[in-house]
Amino acid sequence: MIDAAPTPLPEPAELSIRVLRACNDARMRMYLLTASRWVVGLGGGLLVATVVAVVYRFDDSTRSWTASVLTGVVFGVLLGGGLVLSLTTQRAELREAAGELPPAQLSAAYRAAVRGEIPSDPVVRAAAARVAQRRLEKLRRPRILVAIIAMAMTVGTVLHVLADNYGLAGILAVAGLGWTVEFFQPARLRRRLELLSPDNGSVQSV
């Protein structure tokens, strides 16, 4: 019997991209907006602290575990605190935009504002349109600036990979992907608003 070859672990940059893509999923975003802020902040902080500590330790064998763990703690505290503040703001904006809907309808409205079938319920549909409009209004940065930053992050990622500095490459890859997503978001949200418009009677999935 021939043992199967072990599956190689993903590089830090690839792992970071997978995590960001998962967090960008509509269901994941809805969970982040409905779960306890402190649980999300603590969980996200611990995850980042662990990943950063391990990557920093094995990315440079001369670094001690103490220095790597301290670096991870700093990143974890910053990200965890940022998550709590971000969730507080997003929940307030989402509730204000969607209105006082029951949890099930609120969840459906948020999902519909991002992707999926257009709700047949006019209340949920209108709430989804308001959420999408609010998200579009938040994207105020000039697209040329967003494109320049995304390209700079991508170039930085490639340069750090070539220099075998995978820790910073992973961080820049995540940041670059985030800016790339923001670059395409306005066009996607405008298309979504067209589909959510009362004048569009069809129920489509995007």
Number of C-alpha atoms within 10 A of each C-alpha: 3 4 5 6 6 6 6 6 8 10 14 22 19 15 16 22 19 14 11 16 15 13 15 14 14 18 15 13 14 17 14 19 20 14 11 13 20 14 13 20 24 19 14 20 24 19 16 22 25 19 20 25 25 16 20 23 21 15 16 14 9 8 12 12 15 11 13 20 19 14 17 25 19 16 20 25 18 15 20 25 19 15 20 19 13 14 21 13 11 15 15 11 15 21 14 14 19 24 16 11 14 8 10 9 18 20 20 20 27 25 22 26 29 21 16 15 17 26 21 12 10 12 15 25 24 21 27 31 27 22 26 28 18 18 20 17 10 10 13 9 10 9 14 10 12 19 17 13 16 23 16 13 23 20 16 17 25 16 14 16 17 11 10 13 18 24 25 20 27 23 17 23 27 25 19 24 19 18 21 19 14 17 20 13 16 20 12 15 20 14 12 22 22 12 23 29 15 13 8 12 11 14 12 13 11 12
